[in-house]
Amino acid sequence: MNEIISTLILAVIQAIAEWLPISSSGHLVVFERILNYQKSIMFDVALHFGSLVAVFVYFGRDITNILEDFLKFDFKSENGKLGLFILVGSIPAGIAGVLFEKLFEEAFNSLFLVALGFAITGIFLLIASLDVGKKKEELSFYDSFLIGISQAVAIFPGISRSGATISSGILLGLSPRAATKFSFLMAIPAIFGASLITIGNNPLPRELILATFVSFLVSLAVMHFLFKLLLGSRKNLRWFALYVLLLALAVGLYSVLS
């Protein structure tokens, strides 16, 4: 298949799976095999950069308010506390990414491990779809750290970052809206940090600009769709759970039989 077409297909897939709770990393591994496309590290960075810009656009006002109170050292305000919670929640993924980078990279080479990650995501989503746990109005530092641990686990291919963090937030008592918003805002330091470590001061190649733009546009649409769909009821997570569990079965069988 034409390389440009393969690149755009993967850009769309990444943008959709980045925000829907179905694992972008796992889907990229699967579709790279299907398209016989060997992506580069810079390609990953380009797609995630597009998704990151979409977060800034979609939550621009929230981010501005958080930064404003944060720079004023106003940690008693709602936005100031939210900024601290995001920082606390980002710590586990940062540590895991540094300590286990090689281990995670090797896991991407195994379709069976990707299938296992999909299965874990499905179980996570099924549990979160149940009407269990006490409801609460806001996060605590403890909650933020626990959600951060789930984000760290999601570095493993096939485990959805948004699925793990949204599910954790809901199980800790947050409303679907609050859990989803916190999950998306937590993506900022996670994606930015990973991209910075990967490329350093090197600019993105020009040939990847189109893929970055496609990732940005699709990410915006998916975030809007997810807010409209998921926030109606946590039971909607069951449909995503069913999808990734079936995908886990299919990828697992293929990895064993091939």
C-alpha positions, 0 to 999 in steps of 0.5 A: 500500500502507498506509504502516504495512505498507510500513514494517514490511516494510522494517523486516524486510527491513533487519534480515535484510539487515543481518546476512546478507551480502546488503546491506541498503542495496541491498535497501532501494533495490529494495524502496522502488521496489517498494512505492513508499515514500519513506523519510526519513533518520529512518526509516533511523536508526530501523531501524539503531538497532533493529539496533544494540540487537540487537548490544548484547543478543546480544554484551552480555557481550563488549561489557562485557568489552571496555569493562572492559579498555579503561577499565582501559587493559589493552590486552594482554588479549584483550578489550583488544586486540579493542577496539583492533582495532575502533577501528582497523577503524572508521577507514576507514569514518569517513573515507570517510563524511565525505569521500564522503558526497555521492557515496554519497548520489547512488549510491543513486538509481541502480539500475544502481549498486546492481546493480553493488554486488550483483555485487561482493558476490557476487564477494567471497563466492565468493572467500571461500568457497574454501579458500584462505589460511593460518589464524591464531588472532587479528587484527593491527592490519594485519588490522583496518585491511584489514577496515575498508577493506572496511567503508568500501567497503560504504558504497556501495549494494549492497555488503554490510557484513557480507559484505565484512567477514566475507569479508575476515576469512576471507581474512585467515585468521580462522575464520568464527566469529572473522570474523563476531563481529568484523564484528558488533562493528565494526557498533557504531561504524559504525552509532552514528557514522552515526546520531549524525551524521544526527540529532544531538540529535533524538529518534526520532519516535514513529511509527517506534518500532514499526519500530525494535522489529521491526528489533531482534527480527528482527536478533536472530533473524538473528544467531543464524541466521547464527552457526548456519548460516555457522559450519558451513562457509565454503562456505555463503557460496556460497549467498549469493553465488549469490543476490546475483549473480542479484539483480544480474542482475535489477536490472541488466536492469531498470535498463537496460530500464526 
